Amino acid sequence: MRISGEVRSQLRLKFAVLFPHLDERQRRLLMGAEARILGHGGIRAVAQAAEVSETTVRKGVDELEAGAEPLGRGVRRPGGGRKRAAEVDPGLRPALLALVEPDMRGDPMSPLRWTTKSRRLADELTRQGHRVSADTVADLLREEGFSLQANAKTVEGAQHPDRDAQFRYINDCAKEHMGGGDPVISVDTKKKELVGQYRNGGREWQPKGLPTQVRTHDFLDRQGPGKAIPYGIYDVAANTGWVSVGTDHDTAAFTVASIRSWWQARGTHDYPQATRLLITADAGGPNGYRTRAWKTELAAPATETGLEITVCHMPPGTSQWNKIEHRLFSHISMNWRGRPLTSHDVIVNSIKATTTRTGLKVHAELDPGTYDTGIKVSDTDIDALPMQRHRFHGDWNYTLRPQHDRRGRRPVASREPDLAVPCW
């Protein structure tokens, strides 16, 4: 039979009114029922009225003829049902994190974390008065950045025997400094970027068929703007980032100049009463523990600021757990993905525009200075530094003291560190 235009109009009106309140399966069954009522030609008429494919309508008819199961109770409105366990018990999340922090593999300060504990966490939380199931514990851990990892993922090449002990040591130092109101920063050099019309990984929304045009090959144009060297400082307590974008060489002098700029612009304002600064850095690179120039350069700002600057290095092979990688650099990469970094200004402004839902704020500035390479530092220079190596792995952990205190007096000879102090 021929389906009239009036029937088609009624169908369009019915679908427009009902579809916003139905899920995909309910819409499909409704269309199938209407098509069966209309008989021959009903599938095509319903598909045109609903603006869907005939295949979708035919699937609805088939489900009805096959005896589709009842849909069950309706979907709750937003806010319906019981409140989540973490909302009912505000102390649940902090209690869970307190349990897993000491036993995390990798860097205890990293947001990409995993734990070897399982149902024992739920049992321990219940014993502490937090009634919670193992499934809820798993959900909370995933929200906090934990994940289950296979055994093969826990070994990265030749593992240093004191790796986990160093992670705990860094954690103790960070807690001690932050507890005393002193800043803790994580530092590193981000991947060097080619400046110009070069391909940048990732995708962004563009008009269909009109992708951004970039060069075929990523060969550095010697006559062009060159490279960008972003060196980052992440303030752990304040959740703020500072990035100096260099244009010359990634040297120890450049890294320390970036830290000095951060302190002068932000550190002195955020920590006016600070007497110490803790820096967590990778084991290699211009701020590595074997880099002599890093130590000699760092002695200058210690004297200039009057701060005791303590450096704790990540164990070799664990740079991916440096906090700055996941709290700052990853968000910068996501912010400018899919866009060519055509100039240094574009890079600086893209970094400045980086934010997160957790409140991350980032400042960036261009550092056009020149930094010489190949500077030699002798044993005599190192021996003359006001540097005190810690008893635990003095090669990874050391403190540079100011040559004079803030009143201009030479400091008294440093005593042997007290083993009761965690950061020594």
Phi and psi in degrees as a GROMACS rama.xvg file:
@    title "Ramachandran Plot"
@    xaxis  label "Phi"
@    yaxis  label "Psi"
@TYPE xy
-85.2293  131.53  ARG-2
-92.6521  123.503  ILE-3
-73.2503  161.997  SER-4
-66.3808  -29.8047  GLY-5
-65.282  -41.4154  GLU-6
-63.6532  -41.4139  VAL-7
-62.5217  -40.8396  ARG-8
-64.1665  -40.3741  SER-9
-63.9715  -39.2681  GLN-10
-63.3739  -46.1027  LEU-11
-58.1768  -43.306  ARG-12
-64.691  -43.2017  LEU-13
-62.4145  -45.8591  LYS-14
-64.9333  -39.8941  PHE-15
-62.3387  -34.315  ALA-16
-78.6579  -40.344  VAL-17
-89.4716  -36.3161  LEU-18
-54.3864  -40.8727  PHE-19
-60.4557  -18.4485  PRO-20
-101.636  2.44637  HIS-21
-117.396  151.009  LEU-22
-85.0145  -179.241  ASP-23
-60.7113  -43.047  GLU-24
-69.2365  -39.9316  ARG-25
-64.8963  -39.2867  GLN-26
-63.9107  -40.849  ARG-27
-63.9435  -42.5798  ARG-28
-68.2493  -37.8468  LEU-29
-61.9169  -45.4968  LEU-30
-63.7387  -39.1314  MET-31
-62.7812  -40.6825  GLY-32
-64.8687  -42.8325  ALA-33
-64.2424  -39.8488  GLU-34
-64.5551  -38.3438  ALA-35
-66.5776  -37.1529  ARG-36
-65.8298  -39.9633  ILE-37
-72.5749  -24.6079  LEU-38
78.5518  -142.258  GLY-39
-59.5774  130.283  HIS-40
84.0165  -1.51942  GLY-41
-67.7235  -37.0294  GLY-42
-62.381  -45.2312  ILE-43
-66.7659  -42.6024  ARG-44
-63.0409  -43.4796  ALA-45
-66.0286  -42.0194  VAL-46
-61.1863  -40.7956  ALA-47
-68.7743  -39.4122  GLN-48
-67.864  -37.0572  ALA-49
-88.6217  -9.13668  ALA-50
60.0728  46.8348  GLU-51
-128.702  176.159  VAL-52
-79.8136  153.783  SER-53
-63.9608  -28.4428  GLU-54
-61.2857  -40.0767  THR-55
-64.0629  -44.5221  THR-56
-64.5785  -42.2535  VAL-57
-62.6917  -34.9433  ARG-58
-65.5341  -37.7874  LYS-59
-64.3328  -40.0157  GLY-60
-62.6208  -44.3672  VAL-61
-62.3791  -40.3739  ASP-62
-63.4522  -40.8299  GLU-63
-67.038  -41.7836  LEU-64
-69.2082  -26.5483  GLU-65
-83.7507  -2.67798  ALA-66
79.4901  61.2819  GLY-67
-60.3422  140.783  ALA-68
-64.4473  151.148  GLU-69
-57.793  151.415  PRO-70
-72.8749  -16.1486  LEU-71
80.687  -169.481  GLY-72
-69.0879  155.517  ARG-73
-70.0237  167.479  GLY-74
-78.8525  135.513  VAL-75
-66.7489  153.249  ARG-76
-70.7826  158.33  ARG-77
-54.6794  132.123  PRO-78
96.9218  -8.92408  GLY-79
-76.1159  162.905  GLY-80
86.2215  -179.283  GLY-81
-70.8678  151.025  ARG-82
-71.7189  154.097  LYS-83
-68.4962  151.96  ARG-84
-58.7385  -38.2106  ALA-85
-68.5479  -23.8175  ALA-86
-80.2581  -38.9808  GLU-87
-68.9804  -37.7849  VAL-88
-119.645  90.0986  ASP-89
-60.2938  -21.4153  PRO-90
-85.3951  -3.50398  GLY-91
-66.4336  -49.3206  LEU-92
-62.0074  -49.7741  ARG-93
-59.1064  -36.6514  PRO-94
-66.1524  -38.9799  ALA-95
-65.134  -45.4979  LEU-96
-64.2293  -35.081  LEU-97
-64.7469  -30.4329  ALA-98
-74.4341  -40.074  LEU-99
-89.7729  -23.0031  VAL-100
-54.8555  -47.2868  GLU-101
-67.9044  -20.7268  PRO-102
-113.509  21.5643  ASP-103
-76.9955  141.244  MET-104
-78.1553  149.527  ARG-105
80.6829  -159.924  GLY-106
-73.0337  120.117  ASP-107
-61.6295  -17.3889  PRO-108
-94.8115  -1.61032  MET-109
-81.3697  142.524  SER-110
-79.131  -12.6141  PRO-111
-99.0268  96.2071  LEU-112
-131.769  160.043  ARG-113
-149.333  159.683  TRP-114
-131.871  153.376  THR-115
-90.7072  -5.30391  THR-116
-76.4769  153.893  LYS-117
-132.672  -110.339  SER-118
-68.907  -17.0682  ARG-119
-61.7602  -27.8827  ARG-120
-63.1707  -45.2844  LEU-121
-63.5809  -40.576  ALA-122
-63.6803  -42.5763  ASP-123
-68.3215  -40.6519  GLU-124
-63.665  -39.8072  LEU-125
-63.551  -39.2441  THR-126
-63.2139  -31.9415  ARG-127
-80.8788  -3.02012  GLN-128
103.98  4.96643  GLY-129
-104.175  101.555  HIS-130
-74.4143  113.117  ARG-131
-152.773  148.342  VAL-132
-94.1256  166.416  SER-133
-65.016  -34.7768  ALA-134
-65.0342  -40.0771  ASP-135
-65.9904  -38.982  THR-136
-60.5367  -43.3489  VAL-137
-62.6206  -41.1045  ALA-138
-63.2614  -43.1617  ASP-139
-65.1149  -39.308  LEU-140
-63.6677  -40.8719  LEU-141
-64.6247  -37.837  ARG-142
-64.6892  -28.905  GLU-143
-90.1591  8.32451  GLU-144
93.8907  10.1096  GLY-145
-86.8456  159.026  PHE-146
-153.536  155.168  SER-147
-79.7856  133.117  LEU-148
-124.511  143  GLN-149
-69.9792  158.308  ALA-150
-58.0971  -34.4739  ASN-151
-65.2988  -17.5674  ALA-152
-85.912  -2.75287  LYS-153
-98.2504  0.969261  THR-154
-124.139  126.003  VAL-155
-118.068  83.4994  GLU-156
68.5635  -147.979  GLY-157
-71.8532  112.652  ALA-158
-93.6133  128.207  GLN-159
-69.158  136.386  HIS-160
-62.0532  -24.8423  PRO-161
-100.309  19.0886  ASP-162
-59.8264  -54.7323  ARG-163
-65.5106  -34.6018  ASP-164
-64.5666  -36.0439  ALA-165
-67.6008  -39.0535  GLN-166
-59.8586  -43.6799  PHE-167
-65.4573  -36.9418  ARG-168
-65.0698  -43.8632  TYR-169
-60.3704  -42.3593  ILE-170
-61.6516  -43.6547  ASN-171
-63.8065  -42.1395  ASP-172
-63.5627  -42.5613  CYS-173
-63.6591  -43.7414  ALA-174
-62.1152  -41.6998  LYS-175
-64.98  -44.5852  GLU-176
-65.9895  -47.2127  HIS-177
-66.6213  -34.3346  MET-178
-63.4916  -29.2661  GLY-179
-91.7389  6.08778  GLY-180
79.5202  15.7257  GLY-181
-98.0707  147.565  ASP-182
-72.9269  148.069  PRO-183
-126.724  121.43  VAL-184
-123.857  145.879  ILE-185
-108.641  130.204  SER-186
-127.126  152.319  VAL-187
-176.61  162.408  ASP-188
-96.7121  124.389  THR-189
-72.9029  165.236  LYS-190
-55.3504  132.958  LYS-191
-63.8874  140.507  LYS-192
-116.514  139.607  GLU-193
-76.3487  132.874  LEU-194
-99.1669  122.425  VAL-195
143.987  -167.089  GLY-196
-83.7045  60.8199  GLN-197
-106.121  155.636  TYR-198
-64.8716  136.372  ARG-199
-121.746  127.726  ASN-200
-58.2661  154.661  GLY-201
100.847  175.666  GLY-202
-133.003  151.27  ARG-203
-140.195  162.625  GLU-204
-67.9428  129.181  TRP-205
-140.3  158.116  GLN-206
-55.0751  139.893  PRO-207
-57.3164  128.868  LYS-208
81.0832  7.08239  GLY-209
-126.899  63.9391  LEU-210
-69.81  156.838  PRO-211
-65.7869  131.735  THR-212
-83.4822  128.835  GLN-213
-131.941  173.58  VAL-214
-68.0831  152.434  ARG-215
-70.4561  -38.5076  THR-216
-121.077  147.493  HIS-217
-95.4491  53.0239  ASP-218
-90.9641  132.835  PHE-219
-64.7726  129.008  LEU-220
-84.6648  109.779  ASP-221
-64.3662  -23.5271  ARG-222
-92.1985  -3.47926  GLN-223
-90.9386  -164.732  GLY-224
-71.5145  -11.823  PRO-225
89.8248  -140.189  GLY-226
-115.11  165.15  LYS-227
-120.317  135.906  ALA-228
-119.172  94.8435  ILE-229
-81.9532  119.499  PRO-230
-109.706  124.038  TYR-231
-109.227  148.039  GLY-232
-125.888  119.889  ILE-233
-111.321  120.478  TYR-234
-83.6692  111.662  ASP-235
-64.7956  -45.8318  VAL-236
-72.5765  -40.7664  ALA-237
-85.5304  -12.8774  ALA-238
55.2537  48.5309  ASN-239
-127.626  152.378  THR-240
-122.745  151.998  GLY-241
-134.518  128.42  TRP-242
-129.139  122.373  VAL-243
-98.1613  122.781  SER-244
-98.2072  103.525  VAL-245
-84.1183  160.762  GLY-246
-124.948  -0.542525  THR-247
-111.433  -94.1268  ASP-248
-131.648  149.632  HIS-249
-87.5624  85.1715  ASP-250
-115.788  170.051  THR-251
-61.4961  -36.7272  ALA-252
-63.1564  -38.8701  ALA-253
-66.4308  -42.3681  PHE-254
-64.2926  -43.0208  THR-255
-69.7246  -35.7036  VAL-256
-61.1342  -36.9072  ALA-257
-66.6251  -43.198  SER-258
-64.4272  -39.8706  ILE-259
-62.3912  -42.2791  ARG-260
-62.9101  -42.23  SER-261
-60.5923  -45.0694  TRP-262
-64.2276  -44.2097  TRP-263
-65.9867  -36.7305  GLN-264
-88.1958  -36.8621  ALA-265
-120.056  -46.2792  ARG-266
-57.8974  -45.702  GLY-267
-64.2754  -29.1425  THR-268
-83.513  -39.399  HIS-269
-79.0456  -26.5903  ASP-270
-132.837  66.5662  TYR-271
-65.6369  -24.1589  PRO-272
-100.095  8.13597  GLN-273
-68.376  141.811  ALA-274
-118.552  -9.49353  THR-275
-137.95  158.172  ARG-276
-139.052  129.264  LEU-277
-107.33  128.197  LEU-278
-116.149  125.884  ILE-279
-105.359  128.726  THR-280
-139.129  162.756  ALA-281
-67.4533  168.872  ASP-282
-79.4761  -23.5656  ALA-283
-121.331  -172.177  GLY-284
84.0685  -169.981  GLY-285
-65.9077  -19.3941  PRO-286
-111.261  30.0828  ASN-287
-78.6273  163.028  GLY-288
-72.5744  -17.4515  TYR-289
-90.7254  -7.34196  ARG-290
-82.2041  107.573  THR-291
-66.6203  -38.279  ARG-292
-61.6544  -30.9429  ALA-293
-60.9685  -43.6795  TRP-294
-70.0748  -42.4768  LYS-295
-68.13  -38.4536  THR-296
-65.6855  -37.0877  GLU-297
-72.5873  -21.1979  LEU-298
-66.089  -31.0957  ALA-299
-64.5959  -52.4916  ALA-300
-64.6696  -25.5643  PRO-301
-61.7048  -44.1948  ALA-302
-71.2383  -40.489  THR-303
-63.2782  -39.7316  GLU-304
-94.9821  -17.0368  THR-305
77.0972  12.358  GLY-306
-91.6204  144.491  LEU-307
-82.7058  114.981  GLU-308
-101.41  111.998  ILE-309
-100.245  135.017  THR-310
-118.761  127.703  VAL-311
-120.697  120.826  CYS-312
-94.2967  144.779  HIS-313
-66.2532  144.99  MET-314
-60.1784  153.7  PRO-315
-56.4618  138.537  PRO-316
83.0862  10.8824  GLY-317
-125.957  26.3298  THR-318
-63.089  -24.0724  SER-319
-67.7582  -13.045  GLN-320
-99.1511  2.58101  TRP-321
-61.874  131.384  ASN-322
-57.067  -35.0791  LYS-323
-62.4421  -27.7553  ILE-324
-60.7269  -42.9998  GLU-325
-99.0804  -20.4391  HIS-326
-94.2301  -18.5383  ARG-327
-131.47  -60.9952  LEU-328
-61.5408  -39.3613  PHE-329
-62.9367  -37.0064  SER-330
-72.4033  -33.9219  HIS-331
-63.9624  -44.7536  ILE-332
-61.9247  -39.4383  SER-333
-68.5826  -33.6654  MET-334
-69.6389  -34.6834  ASN-335
-108.924  13.4079  TRP-336
-62.5679  144.713  ARG-337
76.4175  3.67216  GLY-338
-121.307  128.727  ARG-339
-63.3709  138.026  PRO-340
-91.0624  83.8943  LEU-341
-76.6287  -17.7091  THR-342
-155.79  165.839  SER-343
-64.7688  -33.8161  HIS-344
-63.9334  -40.1419  ASP-345
-61.5576  -41.9999  VAL-346
-63.6945  -48.5397  ILE-347
-61.2403  -46.2701  VAL-348
-67.8033  -34.831  ASN-349
-65.6751  -39.5793  SER-350
-65.9617  -42.6434  ILE-351
-60.688  -32.2376  LYS-352
-81.1354  -0.331534  ALA-353
-74.9814  125.167  THR-354
-140.143  167.109  THR-355
-136.841  166.97  THR-356
-69.5759  -16.3426  ARG-357
-88.5782  3.05123  THR-358
98.0449  15.708  GLY-359
-61.9259  133.293  LEU-360
-124.309  137.183  LYS-361
-128.291  134.931  VAL-362
-111.593  142.725  HIS-363
-138.41  147.588  ALA-364
-149.657  154.229  GLU-365
-85.4942  134.756  LEU-366
-113.689  97.7351  ASP-367
-84.2421  7.4309  PRO-368
-65.823  161.233  GLY-369
-105.714  140.445  THR-370
-132.498  117.121  TYR-371
-71.5498  147.647  ASP-372
-106.174  167.963  THR-373
74.7868  20.2815  GLY-374
-75.2582  128.825  ILE-375
-94.2453  139.296  LYS-376
-122.621  121.599  VAL-377
-85.0754  168.096  SER-378
-60.0283  -37.0574  ASP-379
-62.7562  -40.8099  THR-380
-62.3422  -41.9355  ASP-381
-67.2531  -42.727  ILE-382
-64.252  -26.7131  ASP-383
-82.2196  -9.13  ALA-384
-69.6512  145.281  LEU-385
-80.2371  61.3205  PRO-386
-114.056  134.761  MET-387
-119.436  119.854  GLN-388
-82.7314  140.013  ARG-389
-74.7862  158.414  HIS-390
-66.6089  -34.8075  ARG-391
-89.2722  114.515  PHE-392
46.7726  69.5186  HIS-393
-61.8872  -16.3381  GLY-394
-75.4975  -29.495  ASP-395
-94.9015  -24.9635  TRP-396
-129.491  122.076  ASN-397
-156.306  160.587  TYR-398
-127.526  130.417  THR-399
-101.05  121.766  LEU-400
-99.0907  150.865  ARG-401
-65.9799  143.74  PRO-402
-65.9914  -31.8062  GLN-403
-134.436  150.572  HIS-404
-78.6922  -176.835  ASP-405
-71.3436  -12.744  ARG-406
-95.7768  7.23219  ARG-407
86.1558  4.73267  GLY-408
-93.3491  149.955  ARG-409
-70.4362  137.325  ARG-410
-69.9863  154.488  PRO-411
-69.5431  158.454  VAL-412
-59.7748  132.948  ALA-413
-70.0438  136.889  SER-414
-81.6796  168.786  ARG-415
-64.8862  129.461  GLU-416
-56.2288  143.525  PRO-417
-80.2302  125.048  ASP-418
-67.3339  -15.3945  LEU-419
-74.0599  -19.229  ALA-420
-82.6058  120.056  VAL-421
-56.5838  -36.4509  PRO-422
-83.1539  8.30515  CYS-423
